[in-house]
Amino acid sequence: MVNAAAKHGSQRGIALIMVLMLAAVISTVITVYQYKSRANITTAQQAKNNLLARAAVESVKEELVFELMTTPLWVERPNKARIAELGLPESFNFWGRPFTWQNATIQIYDTSGMISVHPFEPRVWLNFLTSFNVTEPDHVVAALQDWFDEDDFLHLNGAEKQDYAQEGLPRNGLPQTADELALVKGLDKDWQRLAPYITFLGSSVINFDFSPAGLLPTLLGDYRAEQFIAIRDGAEPDATNDLMIERAEEMAVYLSRRLKITIDITIENAAYRQSFVLIKSNSAKRVSYIAEKQPGYIGTETK
């Protein structure tokens, strides 16, 4: 009887262990399933937010282009009265100061106020690089000239094939994009902080009326740049004439035909950015077209 009771108790113990093991397995399966379900829901929500952010940027882009092409904004210099009349934010501008419109963060640069790759002006680049404390700016300008010219002759302090580890450099011809210049000897380590002030196609004479604030000290000096920014950001750019800053004869009073535009929108944890150059066309068949388009999702921490 004792052995039978012990045997029965042993069987009950084994059964209990099996039940506990089965419960643990089922619990694990349920936990994994719940985790995968939550992950799928999160992924689906992220994909939805990504699409919404992208669609929102496209919508804002179309509305902005419509405003620029169907109002006097691109014809006359921006002023408070016109901006208010069009229902645009007071901070709307053409010199790259971020403003908010239609739930988007927008920057618009008139490329005539930026450092141009084409045409390439060595003196302008030397002043630019010197102002931004680039190491040996004269060497960098010489390396740029070697990049542009079609021969293998070395400019003084320049850089030709023997100075590059990568085969095929320098191009010995006109760059195809502004970002290509990040490969030029001496520019690579400074490119990220210089790039916001550079445009692929611009003007040989920089129109400081539309230059980004960070570039103005290079063009006007620190003191006048500070005064200029304070007046211009007050949405009355015509008042900058009171500073009696000398302008080159060929410097245009009005906006150029090329605007560099960046639009950012964040929806939940999805951020989408599109940069492009809007060009006013001279064609009777087309009023504008877009070039240098660079779309992409970005990390929300960069906002």
C-alpha positions in Angstrom: 0.0 0.0 0.0 2.8 2.3 0.8 4.6 1.6 -2.5 1.3 2.2 -4.4 0.7 5.5 -2.6 4.3 6.6 -3.3 3.9 5.6 -6.9 0.7 7.5 -7.2 2.2 10.5 -5.6 5.2 10.3 -8.0 2.9 10.2 -11.0 1.0 13.2 -9.8 4.3 15.1 -9.3 5.3 14.2 -12.9 1.9 15.3 -14.2 2.2 18.6 -12.3 5.7 19.3 -13.8 4.4 18.5 -17.3 1.5 20.9 -16.8 3.8 23.6 -15.6 6.1 23.0 -18.5 3.2 23.1 -21.0 1.9 26.3 -19.3 5.4 27.9 -19.7 5.6 26.9 -23.4 2.1 28.3 -24.1 3.0 31.5 -22.1 6.2 31.9 -24.1 4.4 31.3 -27.4 1.7 33.9 -26.5 4.4 36.4 -25.4 6.3 36.0 -28.7 3.1 36.3 -30.6 2.2 39.5 -28.8 5.6 40.9 -29.3 5.5 40.2 -33.0 2.0 41.7 -33.2 3.1 44.9 -31.5 6.2 45.0 -33.8 4.0 44.6 -36.9 1.6 47.3 -35.6 4.6 49.6 -34.9 6.1 49.0 -38.3 2.8 49.5 -40.1 2.2 52.8 -38.1 5.8 53.9 -39.0 5.2 53.2 -42.7 1.9 55.1 -42.5 3.6 58.1 -40.9 6.4 58.0 -43.5 3.9 58.1 -46.3 1.9 60.8 -44.7 5.0 62.9 -44.1 6.1 62.4 -47.7 2.7 63.3 -49.1 2.5 66.4 -46.8 5.9 67.6 -48.2 4.7 67.1 -51.8 1.5 69.0 -51.0 3.3 71.9 -49.4 5.8 71.9 -52.3 3.0 72.2 -54.9 1.3 75.0 -52.9 4.5 76.9 -52.5 5.5 76.7 -56.1 1.9 77.9 -57.0 2.3 80.9 -54.7 5.7 81.8 -56.2 4.6 81.5 -59.8 1.2 83.1 -59.5 1.9 86.1 -57.2 4.3 89.0 -57.4 6.5 87.4 -54.7 9.2 86.3 -57.2 9.0 89.6 -59.2 9.3 92.2 -56.5 11.4 92.4 -53.4 9.6 90.8 -50.4 8.0 93.3 -48.0 5.6 93.2 -45.0 2.6 94.4 -46.9 2.8 91.9 -49.7 3.5 89.0 -47.4 0.5 89.9 -45.2 -1.7 90.4 -48.3 -0.9 86.8 -49.4 -1.5 85.3 -46.0 2.1 84.1 -45.7 4.0 84.1 -42.4 5.7 87.4 -41.5 9.0 85.5 -41.4 8.8 84.5 -45.1 12.1 85.3 -46.8 14.4 84.4 -49.6 17.7 84.3 -47.7 17.4 80.9 -46.0 16.1 81.9 -42.6 13.7 79.0 -41.6 10.0 79.8 -41.3 6.9 77.7 -40.7 4.1 77.4 -43.2 1.4 74.7 -43.7 2.9 72.8 -40.7 6.2 72.6 -42.6 9.6 74.1 -41.9 10.8 75.9 -45.1 14.0 77.5 -46.2 14.2 79.4 -49.5 17.5 80.7 -50.8 18.0 82.9 -53.9 21.1 81.3 -55.4 22.4 84.7 -56.5 23.3 85.2 -52.8 25.4 82.1 -52.5 28.9 80.9 -53.4 28.7 79.4 -56.9 30.4 76.4 -58.4 29.5 77.7 -61.9 30.8 80.2 -62.5 33.8 79.6 -60.4 35.5 82.7 -59.1 38.8 82.1 -57.4 38.9 85.4 -55.5 35.3 84.9 -54.2 36.2 81.3 -53.0 39.4 82.5 -51.4 37.6 85.1 -49.3 34.9 82.6 -48.5 37.3 79.9 -47.3 39.5 82.4 -45.4 36.4 83.7 -43.6 35.4 80.2 -42.5 38.9 79.5 -41.2 39.7 76.7 -43.7 43.2 75.5 -43.4 45.5 76.9 -46.1 42.6 78.4 -48.2 45.0 79.4 -51.0 46.0 75.7 -51.4 42.3 74.7 -51.5 41.6 77.3 -54.3 44.6 76.0 -56.3 43.3 72.4 -55.8 39.9 73.5 -57.1 41.4 75.1 -60.1 43.3 71.8 -60.8 40.0 70.0 -60.5 38.3 72.3 -63.0 41.0 72.6 -65.7 41.4 69.9 -68.3 45.1 69.4 -68.1 47.5 67.6 -65.7 49.6 70.7 -65.0 49.9 71.5 -61.4 48.9 74.9 -60.1 51.2 76.3 -57.4 50.1 74.6 -54.1 47.4 72.7 -56.1 46.6 69.0 -56.4 46.7 66.7 -59.4 46.5 62.9 -59.8 49.6 62.2 -57.7 48.0 63.9 -54.8 44.9 61.7 -54.7 44.7 58.1 -53.5 41.5 57.4 -55.4 41.9 56.6 -59.1 40.2 59.0 -61.5 40.6 62.1 -59.3 40.7 65.0 -59.9 38.0 65.2 -62.6 39.9 67.6 -64.8 36.7 69.1 -65.9 33.5 70.8 -64.7 32.0 69.2 -61.6 28.6 67.6 -62.2 27.3 68.5 -58.7 28.3 70.8 -55.9 28.7 67.8 -53.6 31.4 66.5 -55.8 33.7 69.2 -54.4 33.8 67.3 -51.1 36.4 65.1 -52.8 38.7 68.0 -53.5 41.9 67.9 -51.5 41.6 70.2 -48.4 37.8 70.5 -48.6 36.7 67.1 -47.3 37.0 67.9 -43.6 35.2 71.3 -43.9 32.6 70.4 -46.5 29.7 69.9 -44.1 29.9 73.4 -42.7 30.6 75.0 -46.1 28.0 73.2 -48.1 24.9 75.2 -46.9 26.4 78.4 -48.5 27.3 76.8 -51.9 25.1 76.5 -55.0 25.9 74.6 -58.2 24.8 77.4 -60.5 24.9 81.0 -59.2 26.3 84.4 -60.1 29.9 85.7 -60.5 28.9 88.6 -58.2 27.2 87.6 -55.0 24.0 89.5 -54.2 24.3 90.0 -50.5 20.7 91.2 -50.3 19.7 87.5 -50.5 22.8 85.9 -48.8 22.3 83.5 -45.8 23.1 85.2 -42.5 26.1 82.9 -42.0 27.7 84.1 -45.2 27.2 87.9 -44.7 30.3 88.5 -42.4 32.4 87.2 -45.3 30.8 89.8 -47.7 30.2 92.8 -45.4 32.4 92.3 -42.3 31.1 91.4 -38.9 29.7 94.8 -37.8 27.8 95.7 -41.0 26.6 92.1 -41.3 25.0 92.3 -37.9 23.3 95.6 -38.7 22.2 94.2 -42.1 20.7 91.1 -40.6 18.8 93.0 -38.0 17.1 95.3 -40.6 16.5 92.5 -43.2 15.0 90.1 -40.7 12.6 92.8 -39.7 10.9 92.1 -43.1 11.7 95.5 -44.5 14.8 94.7 -46.7 14.5 98.0 -48.6 15.7 99.7 -45.3 19.1 98.1 -45.7 19.9 100.8 -48.3 20.2 103.2 -45.3 23.4 101.4 -44.4 25.1 102.9 -47.5 26.8 99.6 -48.4 28.5 99.8 -51.7 26.9 97.5 -54.3 28.6 96.3 -57.5 27.1 97.7 -60.7 26.1 94.3 -61.9 24.4 93.3 -58.7 20.7 92.8 -59.4 18.1 94.5 -57.3 15.5 91.8 -57.7 15.5 88.0 -57.2 17.3 85.8 -59.7 15.6 83.0 -61.7 16.8 80.2 -59.4 15.6 79.4 -55.8 17.0 76.6 -53.7 14.2 75.3 -51.4 14.1 72.9 -48.6 10.9 71.6 -47.0 10.8 69.5 -43.7 7.7 67.9 -42.2 7.6 65.6 -39.1 4.5 63.5 -38.4 4.7 61.5 -35.2 8.2 59.9 -35.4 8.5 60.2 -39.2 10.4 63.1 -40.7 10.7 63.7 -44.4 12.7 66.4 -46.2 12.9 67.4 -49.8 15.4 69.9 -51.3 15.2 71.2 -54.9 16.0 74.1 -57.1 13.0 75.9 -58.6 13.9 77.6 -61.9 11.8 80.3 -63.5 11.6 79.4 -67.2 11.9 81.7 -70.1 9.8 79.3 -72.2 6.3 80.2 -73.2 5.3 76.6 -72.7 6.5 76.3 -69.2 6.6 78.7 -66.3 9.0 76.8 -64.0 10.8 73.5 -63.6 12.6 71.7 -60.8 16.2 70.6 -60.7 18.7 69.1 -58.2 15.8 67.3 -56.4 17.0 65.5 -53.2 14.2 63.7 -51.3 14.6 61.5 -48.3 13.5 60.4 -44.8 15.5 62.0 -41.9 16.0 61.3 -38.2 13.7 63.3 -36.0 16.7 64.3 -33.9 17.9 66.6 -36.7 14.7 68.7 -36.6 
